[in-house]
Amino acid sequence: MRILVTGCNGQLGKEMQSLAAAHPQHTYFFTDVAELDITDSVAVDAFVQSNEVDCIVNCAAYTAVDRAESDEALCRVLNAVAPGYLAEAVAKRGGCMVHVSTDYVFDGTACVPYTEDMPTCPRSVYGVTKLEGERAVTENCPQSAVVRTAWLYSTTGNNFVKTMLRLGRERDTLGVVFDQIGTPTYARDLAATIYAMLDHGVVPGIYHYSNEGVTSWYDFTKAIHRIGGITTCKVRPLHSADYPAAAHRPHYSVLDKSKVKQTYDIEVPYWEDSLADCISRLQAASEPSV
């Protein structure tokens, strides 16, 4: 297939690039805003048609969750309108699309892992616009798969793991919320799953993907420090109310991965194993060359 990957400078986009060599049967077009403005419907259609794109993997999004509360217009264009343009363009070619979404489409009040058919009820601008994006994609491209994920991190960009490693080295104490429960997602694992979907053949529908297991942000931080060899920083548990933010965070956002595992015959790594791999890669990259 001829595959367009948008948002290639983000965490997931970079992992898609990193793993592309392992899937040489496809031809790739990796773009970010400098190469293709996905908010320009004319440009999107021209790119897709002229390059004979068979499939789009949309990794692009407005992800500044708190800033979105005061920047709703731009957030909606990137998260809701632009995905619709991409879906419409590739559908004209009879192609398919994989669109990445979020756990924020749920309100976080469940007490069992969220399945794909559970009612959505976003409580933030970010969540609302991402849900609108899901609908725009599925309505405009019948051969589309939506992949909801959560707590994404990687070796690149700004993310929770890298921030906690840095703060753990800089501070003696650190407060982290313990009453928000979910599962981290290693972007490299998510990218590998998307490639499994592409190689298998995209089966339309909504899917959930994060690593296996359950944790809190507090416990996640403790694991980051333990695996990262940080022993001098004391991590204190905080209530969410002690750490006010502009946007509502789901208090429970564990995703059920049964559907994606069964449909594509994949195994999902345990979150601590993937965290160890990420930190190992970060440490190897920081070591001076001999």
MARMIKOL-618796 format. One record per residue (C-alpha): residue number from 1; x, y, z. Coordinates in Angstrom, 3 decimals. Last residue first. Example, Ala and Ser with C-alpha at 12.3 -4.5 7.8 and 13.67 -1.06 7.14 Angstrom:
% residues 2
+-----+----------+----------+----------+
:   n :        u :        v :        w :
+-----+----------+----------+----------+
:   2 :   13.670 :   -1.060 :    7.140 :
:   1 :   12.300 :   -4.500 :    7.800 :
+-----+----------+----------+----------+
% end
This chain:
% residues 290
+-----+----------+----------+----------+
:   n :        u :        v :        w :
+-----+----------+----------+----------+
: 290 :   33.332 :    5.986 :   23.118 :
: 289 :   29.944 :    7.630 :   22.677 :
: 288 :   28.587 :    9.455 :   25.688 :
: 287 :   25.524 :    7.799 :   27.248 :
: 286 :   22.325 :    9.812 :   26.818 :
: 285 :   20.935 :    7.638 :   24.004 :
: 284 :   21.530 :    4.466 :   26.017 :
: 283 :   19.693 :    5.966 :   28.986 :
: 282 :   16.685 :    6.920 :   26.867 :
: 281 :   16.617 :    3.484 :   25.233 :
: 280 :   16.721 :    1.767 :   28.630 :
: 279 :   13.986 :    4.106 :   29.870 :
: 278 :   11.750 :    3.123 :   26.958 :
: 277 :   12.409 :   -0.600 :   27.362 :
: 276 :   11.727 :   -0.450 :   31.104 :
: 275 :    8.454 :    1.391 :   30.461 :
: 274 :    7.471 :   -1.348 :   28.021 :
: 273 :    8.042 :   -4.035 :   30.635 :
: 272 :    6.188 :   -1.968 :   33.246 :
: 271 :    3.174 :   -1.552 :   30.953 :
: 270 :    2.740 :   -5.239 :   30.147 :
: 269 :    3.063 :   -5.900 :   26.412 :
: 268 :   -0.033 :   -6.454 :   24.230 :
: 267 :   -0.103 :   -9.623 :   22.145 :
: 266 :   -1.581 :   -9.474 :   18.673 :
: 265 :   -4.019 :  -11.601 :   16.701 :
: 264 :   -5.430 :   -8.686 :   14.694 :
: 263 :   -9.126 :   -9.023 :   15.512 :
: 262 :   -8.653 :  -10.820 :   18.829 :
: 261 :   -6.089 :   -8.457 :   20.307 :
: 260 :   -7.884 :   -5.353 :   18.970 :
: 259 :  -11.184 :   -6.486 :   20.470 :
: 258 :   -9.879 :   -7.612 :   23.854 :
: 257 :   -8.039 :   -4.360 :   24.607 :
: 256 :  -10.307 :   -3.064 :   27.404 :
: 255 :   -9.228 :    0.488 :   28.253 :
: 254 :   -8.585 :    1.744 :   31.798 :
: 253 :   -9.723 :    5.361 :   32.006 :
: 252 :  -10.753 :    6.008 :   35.590 :
: 251 :  -10.544 :    9.479 :   37.126 :
: 250 :  -10.983 :   11.073 :   33.678 :
: 249 :   -9.244 :   14.472 :   33.698 :
: 248 :  -11.259 :   17.686 :   33.492 :
: 247 :   -9.461 :   20.571 :   31.805 :
: 246 :   -8.209 :   23.772 :   33.409 :
: 245 :   -6.148 :   21.988 :   36.045 :
: 244 :   -6.196 :   21.872 :   39.847 :
: 243 :   -3.557 :   19.756 :   41.633 :
: 242 :   -4.745 :   19.326 :   45.210 :
: 241 :   -8.238 :   18.448 :   43.958 :
: 240 :   -6.668 :   15.585 :   42.007 :
: 239 :   -5.590 :   14.133 :   45.347 :
: 238 :   -1.835 :   13.957 :   45.855 :
: 237 :    0.532 :   11.070 :   46.623 :
: 236 :    4.110 :   12.069 :   47.606 :
: 235 :    7.228 :   10.976 :   45.700 :
: 234 :   10.494 :   11.278 :   47.638 :
: 233 :   13.446 :   11.976 :   45.325 :
: 232 :   16.884 :   10.550 :   46.212 :
: 231 :   16.542 :    7.051 :   44.733 :
: 230 :   16.386 :    7.539 :   40.968 :
: 229 :   17.614 :    4.406 :   39.183 :
: 228 :   15.411 :    4.891 :   36.123 :
: 227 :   13.529 :    1.656 :   36.807 :
: 226 :   12.712 :    2.781 :   40.350 :
: 225 :   12.042 :    6.379 :   39.346 :
: 224 :    9.697 :    5.437 :   36.510 :
: 223 :    8.008 :    2.829 :   38.715 :
: 222 :    7.299 :    5.401 :   41.436 :
: 221 :    5.986 :    7.783 :   38.776 :
: 220 :    3.575 :    5.183 :   37.430 :
: 219 :    2.445 :    4.495 :   41.000 :
: 218 :    1.566 :    8.167 :   41.433 :
: 217 :   -0.024 :    8.453 :   37.981 :
: 216 :   -2.156 :    5.451 :   38.892 :
: 215 :   -1.806 :    1.880 :   37.595 :
: 214 :   -3.520 :   -0.869 :   35.614 :
: 213 :   -2.175 :   -3.663 :   33.439 :
: 212 :   -1.591 :   -4.226 :   29.750 :
: 211 :   -0.362 :   -1.469 :   27.429 :
: 210 :   -2.876 :    0.770 :   25.743 :
: 209 :   -5.127 :    0.134 :   22.772 :
: 208 :   -8.866 :    0.378 :   22.237 :
: 207 :  -10.522 :   -0.254 :   18.898 :
: 206 :  -13.360 :    1.335 :   16.922 :
: 205 :  -14.440 :   -0.186 :   13.631 :
: 204 :  -13.338 :   -1.027 :   10.104 :
: 203 :  -10.935 :   -3.975 :    9.662 :
: 202 :   -7.667 :   -2.673 :    8.226 :
: 201 :   -5.752 :   -5.378 :    6.388 :
: 200 :   -3.402 :   -7.680 :    8.270 :
: 199 :   -0.298 :   -5.700 :    7.335 :
: 198 :   -1.992 :   -2.382 :    8.106 :
: 197 :   -3.400 :   -3.591 :   11.434 :
: 196 :   -0.063 :   -5.080 :   12.442 :
: 195 :    1.560 :   -1.766 :   11.491 :
: 194 :   -0.885 :   -0.001 :   13.807 :
: 193 :    0.057 :   -2.446 :   16.565 :
: 192 :    3.762 :   -1.714 :   16.109 :
: 191 :    3.019 :    2.011 :   16.328 :
: 190 :    1.116 :    1.444 :   19.583 :
: 189 :    4.038 :   -0.509 :   21.022 :
: 188 :    6.504 :    2.250 :   20.054 :
: 187 :    4.187 :    4.870 :   21.555 :
: 186 :    4.392 :    3.181 :   24.964 :
: 185 :    0.901 :    3.465 :   26.421 :
: 184 :    0.332 :    3.982 :   30.144 :
: 183 :   -2.722 :    2.417 :   31.804 :
: 182 :   -5.436 :    4.108 :   33.839 :
: 181 :   -6.349 :    5.366 :   37.277 :
: 180 :   -6.549 :    8.964 :   38.466 :
: 179 :   -6.697 :    9.051 :   42.286 :
: 178 :   -2.942 :    8.968 :   42.954 :
: 177 :   -1.965 :   12.462 :   41.826 :
: 176 :    1.770 :   13.250 :   41.936 :
: 175 :    3.749 :   15.368 :   44.424 :
: 174 :    7.555 :   15.484 :   44.155 :
: 173 :   10.272 :   15.746 :   46.789 :
: 172 :   14.054 :   16.145 :   46.697 :
: 171 :   14.021 :   17.695 :   43.254 :
: 170 :   16.230 :   17.878 :   40.151 :
: 169 :   16.891 :   14.205 :   39.402 :
: 168 :   13.313 :   13.145 :   39.989 :
: 167 :   12.140 :   16.184 :   38.068 :
: 166 :   14.024 :   15.031 :   34.960 :
: 165 :   12.860 :   11.421 :   35.181 :
: 164 :    9.309 :   12.587 :   35.885 :
: 163 :    9.366 :   14.857 :   32.817 :
: 162 :   10.748 :   12.141 :   30.545 :
: 161 :    8.051 :    9.715 :   31.645 :
: 160 :    5.234 :   12.258 :   31.473 :
: 159 :    5.907 :   13.414 :   27.923 :
: 158 :    7.674 :   16.076 :   25.895 :
: 157 :    9.143 :   14.878 :   22.625 :
: 156 :   10.996 :   11.632 :   22.027 :
: 155 :   11.710 :    8.432 :   23.981 :
: 154 :    8.003 :    7.668 :   24.192 :
: 153 :    4.832 :    8.390 :   26.147 :
: 152 :    1.075 :    8.099 :   25.648 :
: 151 :   -1.241 :    8.087 :   28.684 :
: 150 :   -4.221 :    6.802 :   26.692 :
: 149 :   -5.318 :    5.221 :   23.408 :
: 148 :   -8.378 :    5.068 :   21.192 :
: 147 :   -7.805 :    3.517 :   17.773 :
: 146 :  -10.404 :    4.425 :   15.132 :
: 145 :  -10.453 :    2.170 :   12.085 :
: 144 :  -11.729 :    3.418 :    8.737 :
: 143 :  -13.040 :    1.628 :    5.661 :
: 142 :  -16.363 :    3.535 :    5.609 :
: 141 :  -14.478 :    6.831 :    5.187 :
: 140 :  -16.488 :   10.045 :    5.587 :
: 139 :  -18.817 :    8.986 :    8.421 :
: 138 :  -16.148 :    7.020 :   10.304 :
: 137 :  -13.648 :    9.877 :   10.084 :
: 136 :  -16.047 :   12.670 :   10.999 :
: 135 :  -17.387 :   10.605 :   13.907 :
: 134 :  -13.948 :    9.992 :   15.368 :
: 133 :  -13.088 :   13.675 :   14.905 :
: 132 :  -16.192 :   14.752 :   16.826 :
: 131 :  -15.045 :   12.446 :   19.633 :
: 130 :  -11.622 :   14.122 :   19.540 :
: 129 :  -13.298 :   17.539 :   19.659 :
: 128 :  -15.341 :   16.657 :   22.742 :
: 127 :  -12.372 :   15.107 :   24.547 :
: 126 :  -10.132 :   18.116 :   23.968 :
: 125 :  -12.868 :   20.540 :   24.919 :
: 124 :  -13.300 :   18.612 :   28.161 :
: 123 :  -15.991 :   16.447 :   29.754 :
: 122 :  -16.388 :   13.727 :   27.123 :
: 121 :  -19.369 :   11.387 :   27.499 :
: 120 :  -19.058 :    8.247 :   25.401 :
: 119 :  -21.328 :    5.274 :   26.054 :
: 118 :  -19.646 :    1.828 :   26.113 :
: 117 :  -19.322 :    0.111 :   22.739 :
: 116 :  -15.521 :    0.203 :   22.514 :
: 115 :  -15.034 :   -1.406 :   25.910 :
: 114 :  -13.966 :    0.600 :   28.947 :
: 113 :  -12.344 :   -1.343 :   31.767 :
: 112 :  -14.547 :   -1.682 :   34.884 :
: 111 :  -15.276 :    0.994 :   37.496 :
: 110 :  -16.661 :    3.638 :   35.143 :
: 109 :  -16.763 :    7.354 :   35.997 :
: 108 :  -13.977 :    8.426 :   33.638 :
: 107 :  -16.063 :   10.758 :   31.483 :
: 106 :  -15.211 :    8.923 :   28.264 :
: 105 :  -14.048 :   10.592 :   25.000 :
: 104 :  -10.912 :   11.439 :   27.008 :
: 103 :   -9.664 :    7.867 :   26.429 :
: 102 :   -8.259 :    9.112 :   23.125 :
: 101 :   -8.204 :    8.953 :   19.340 :
: 100 :   -5.817 :    7.782 :   16.602 :
:  99 :   -7.281 :    7.419 :   13.116 :
:  98 :   -6.426 :    4.504 :   10.839 :
:  97 :   -7.754 :    5.083 :    7.333 :
:  96 :   -8.754 :    3.053 :    4.284 :
:  95 :   -8.845 :    3.531 :    0.532 :
:  94 :  -11.545 :    3.556 :   -2.127 :
:  93 :   -9.735 :    6.437 :   -3.793 :
:  92 :  -12.470 :    8.910 :   -2.933 :
:  91 :  -12.356 :    7.405 :    0.595 :
:  90 :   -8.780 :    8.704 :    0.930 :
:  89 :   -9.909 :   12.312 :    0.444 :
:  88 :  -13.004 :   12.091 :    2.635 :
:  87 :  -11.081 :   10.559 :    5.525 :
:  86 :   -8.338 :   13.180 :    5.376 :
:  85 :  -10.833 :   16.046 :    5.251 :
:  84 :  -12.799 :   14.546 :    8.153 :
:  83 :   -9.601 :   14.253 :   10.171 :
:  82 :   -9.073 :   18.000 :    9.554 :
:  81 :  -12.456 :   19.056 :   10.963 :
:  80 :  -12.443 :   17.238 :   14.304 :
:  79 :   -9.051 :   17.285 :   16.019 :
:  78 :   -7.183 :   20.002 :   14.131 :
:  77 :  -10.083 :   22.367 :   13.427 :
:  76 :  -11.679 :   21.668 :   16.814 :
:  75 :   -8.495 :   22.467 :   18.743 :
:  74 :   -8.026 :   25.657 :   16.732 :
:  73 :  -11.509 :   26.887 :   17.661 :
:  72 :  -11.411 :   25.669 :   21.269 :
:  71 :   -8.337 :   27.581 :   22.351 :
:  70 :   -9.345 :   28.479 :   25.915 :
:  69 :  -10.175 :   24.939 :   27.085 :
:  68 :   -7.672 :   23.595 :   24.560 :
:  67 :   -4.834 :   25.004 :   26.656 :
:  66 :   -5.564 :   22.385 :   29.303 :
:  65 :   -5.469 :   19.395 :   26.954 :
:  64 :   -2.526 :   20.455 :   24.799 :
:  63 :   -3.057 :   17.502 :   22.430 :
:  62 :   -4.114 :   19.108 :   19.138 :
:  61 :   -3.785 :   16.146 :   16.827 :
:  60 :   -1.767 :   14.482 :   14.059 :
:  59 :   -1.211 :   10.712 :   14.131 :
:  58 :   -3.568 :   10.075 :   11.220 :
:  57 :   -2.611 :    6.885 :    9.418 :
:  56 :   -3.896 :    7.291 :    5.868 :
:  55 :   -4.282 :    4.427 :    3.385 :
:  54 :   -4.234 :    3.938 :   -0.365 :
:  53 :   -2.520 :    7.201 :   -1.339 :
:  52 :   -2.237 :    7.741 :   -5.083 :
:  51 :    0.353 :   10.484 :   -4.623 :
:  50 :   -1.605 :   12.943 :   -6.778 :
:  49 :   -4.935 :   11.969 :   -5.196 :
:  48 :   -3.855 :   12.130 :   -1.564 :
:  47 :   -1.835 :   15.315 :   -1.963 :
:  46 :   -4.525 :   17.130 :   -3.964 :
:  45 :   -7.239 :   16.133 :   -1.484 :
:  44 :   -5.215 :   17.324 :    1.483 :
:  43 :   -4.237 :   20.594 :   -0.201 :
:  42 :   -7.859 :   21.355 :   -1.072 :
:  41 :   -9.085 :   20.483 :    2.428 :
:  40 :   -6.538 :   22.726 :    4.137 :
:  39 :   -6.592 :   21.783 :    7.857 :
:  38 :   -4.240 :   18.880 :    7.058 :
:  37 :   -1.458 :   21.312 :    6.175 :
:  36 :    1.001 :   19.044 :    4.382 :
:  35 :    4.803 :   19.132 :    4.218 :
:  34 :    5.497 :   21.805 :    6.833 :
:  33 :    2.453 :   20.685 :    8.875 :
:  32 :    3.807 :   17.176 :    9.314 :
:  31 :    4.263 :   14.487 :    6.712 :
:  30 :    5.586 :   10.961 :    6.300 :
:  29 :    4.692 :    9.520 :    2.892 :
:  28 :    5.331 :    5.794 :    2.893 :
:  27 :    5.475 :    2.985 :    0.325 :
:  26 :    4.622 :   -0.429 :    1.758 :
:  25 :    6.315 :   -3.821 :    1.380 :
:  24 :    9.248 :   -2.481 :    3.389 :
:  23 :    7.573 :   -3.174 :    6.764 :
:  22 :   10.536 :   -3.441 :    9.153 :
:  21 :   11.928 :   -0.227 :    7.653 :
:  20 :    8.781 :    1.583 :    8.792 :
:  19 :    9.473 :    0.987 :   12.486 :
:  18 :   11.295 :    4.268 :   13.180 :
:  17 :    8.932 :    6.279 :   11.004 :
:  16 :    5.900 :    5.004 :   12.878 :
:  15 :    7.786 :    5.703 :   16.107 :
:  14 :    8.287 :    9.295 :   14.975 :
:  13 :    4.596 :    9.650 :   14.210 :
:  12 :    3.633 :    8.294 :   17.610 :
:  11 :    5.684 :   10.862 :   19.518 :
:  10 :    4.973 :   13.748 :   17.168 :
:   9 :    7.063 :   14.820 :   14.171 :
:   8 :    5.190 :   12.518 :   11.763 :
:   7 :    1.832 :   14.174 :   12.415 :
:   6 :    0.388 :   12.590 :    9.279 :
:   5 :    1.309 :    9.162 :    7.920 :
:   4 :    0.326 :    8.638 :    4.280 :
:   3 :    0.523 :    5.021 :    3.106 :
:   2 :    0.907 :    3.633 :   -0.405 :
:   1 :    0.000 :    0.000 :    0.000 :
+-----+----------+----------+----------+
% end
